[in-house]
């Protein structure tokens, strides 16, 4: 699994609203959720983004760059937070369906707890 896929899967995951593609409200929230995903879950074994301490918490320049590329390519929408576009939703849904249950639970748990 590559890093942009993991970013898309986090956005796709259900949060406290229990809806797929629940919006992540800000870049700060997105950065923190990806950081926690890489530290507290089964995804800690996946090569992820490198984070450094920053003013408002952990920050990854590479994650920020991937986010901008996915926005420019029409996969992620940045209006009212970050969500997947219809095209991004369909492609990410296929990736989601290929995950095992522990991976799905890890993504949903982080999003539910910190989003």
Backbone torsions as a table, in degrees:
resi	resn	phi	psi	omega
1	UNK	NA	131.1	179.2
2	UNK	-92.2	168.4	-174.1
3	UNK	-63.6	-44.9	177.6
4	UNK	-61.2	-33.4	176.4
5	UNK	-62.5	-43.1	179.9
6	UNK	-63.6	-38.9	175.6
7	UNK	-60.5	-47.2	178.9
8	UNK	-62.6	-40.7	-179.2
9	UNK	-65.4	-37.0	177.1
10	UNK	-64.1	-42.7	178.6
11	UNK	-65.9	-38.4	-179.6
12	UNK	-66.1	-34.2	-172.5
13	UNK	-58.0	151.8	176.6
14	UNK	-77.3	140.1	175.0
15	UNK	-110.1	-145.8	-176.8
16	UNK	-67.3	-22.6	178.6
17	UNK	-77.9	-12.7	-178.2
18	UNK	63.3	27.1	175.6
19	UNK	-111.7	139.2	173.2
20	UNK	-62.2	147.5	175.3
21	UNK	66.2	34.2	176.7
22	UNK	-64.6	132.5	-177.1
23	UNK	-60.5	140.8	169.2
24	UNK	-102.1	121.9	-164.1
25	UNK	-68.0	-28.1	-175.1
26	UNK	-154.7	166.7	175.3
27	UNK	-62.7	-36.8	178.9
28	UNK	-60.8	-46.4	177.9
29	UNK	-61.8	-43.0	-179.5
30	UNK	-62.0	-45.6	179.3
31	UNK	-60.8	-46.0	-178.4
32	UNK	-65.9	-42.0	-179.8
33	UNK	-65.5	-40.4	177.9
34	UNK	-66.6	-38.5	177.0
35	UNK	-60.6	-50.0	-179.4
36	UNK	-64.4	-36.3	176.9
37	UNK	-60.1	-39.3	-178.1
38	UNK	-77.6	-16.6	-177.1
39	UNK	-104.3	-31.1	-168.7
40	UNK	-111.5	2.7	-171.3
41	UNK	-133.6	-176.9	177.2
42	UNK	-60.5	-17.5	179.7
43	UNK	-78.4	-2.2	176.7
44	UNK	-65.5	-20.5	179.0
45	UNK	-85.4	-10.6	179.5
46	UNK	-89.8	137.2	177.4
47	UNK	-65.7	116.2	-175.4
48	UNK	-117.1	-161.6	-179.3
49	UNK	-74.0	149.3	174.1
50	UNK	-93.3	126.2	-178.0
51	UNK	-111.0	147.3	174.4
52	UNK	-126.2	153.9	175.5
53	UNK	-63.2	140.3	-178.9
54	UNK	-141.9	177.0	-175.5
55	UNK	-52.4	-45.0	-174.7
56	UNK	-110.0	19.1	179.0
57	UNK	125.2	-166.6	-177.3
58	UNK	-62.6	143.3	-178.4
59	UNK	-139.6	136.9	174.5
60	UNK	-124.5	118.3	177.6
61	UNK	-63.2	-37.5	-179.8
62	UNK	-64.9	-41.2	176.7
63	UNK	-62.9	-43.1	178.1
64	UNK	-60.7	-41.5	178.8
65	UNK	-66.3	-44.2	178.0
66	UNK	-62.0	-40.5	178.3
67	UNK	-59.4	-47.5	-179.6
68	UNK	-63.0	-39.2	178.4
69	UNK	-65.0	-40.0	179.4
70	UNK	-70.1	-31.2	175.0
71	UNK	-68.5	-47.8	-179.1
72	UNK	-64.0	-30.4	-179.1
73	UNK	-86.8	0.4	175.5
74	UNK	83.4	18.1	179.0
75	UNK	-91.3	-38.5	-178.7
76	UNK	-117.8	139.6	176.5
77	UNK	-104.6	136.9	-178.5
78	UNK	-109.2	12.2	176.4
79	UNK	-80.5	131.6	-179.1
80	UNK	55.7	48.3	-177.4
81	UNK	93.7	-168.2	-177.2
82	UNK	-110.2	122.6	175.1
83	UNK	-135.5	168.5	175.0
84	UNK	-85.0	142.9	172.5
85	UNK	-72.5	169.6	176.4
86	UNK	-54.9	-40.2	178.2
87	UNK	-65.6	-45.3	178.9
88	UNK	-64.3	-37.4	179.6
89	UNK	-62.2	-47.5	-178.7
90	UNK	-62.7	-44.3	-178.2
91	UNK	-70.1	-35.7	-179.2
92	UNK	-74.7	-30.8	177.9
93	UNK	-60.5	-39.3	177.1
94	UNK	-64.4	-41.3	178.0
95	UNK	-64.7	-42.3	179.2
96	UNK	-59.1	-44.4	-178.0
97	UNK	-65.6	-19.8	178.7
98	UNK	-89.2	-7.1	179.2
99	UNK	-75.9	154.0	173.0
100	UNK	-84.0	168.1	-173.3
101	UNK	-60.8	-37.7	-179.1
102	UNK	-65.3	-35.1	178.0
103	UNK	-69.6	-42.6	178.0
104	UNK	-61.8	-43.3	179.6
105	UNK	-64.3	-39.5	-179.9
106	UNK	-63.3	-46.4	179.3
107	UNK	-61.8	-47.1	-178.6
108	UNK	-66.7	-38.3	-179.5
109	UNK	-63.2	-46.0	179.1
110	UNK	-62.9	-45.4	-177.8
111	UNK	-66.9	-39.8	-179.8
112	UNK	-65.8	-40.7	-174.8
113	UNK	-78.1	-37.8	-169.8
114	UNK	-113.4	-8.1	-176.1
115	UNK	-78.3	NA	NA
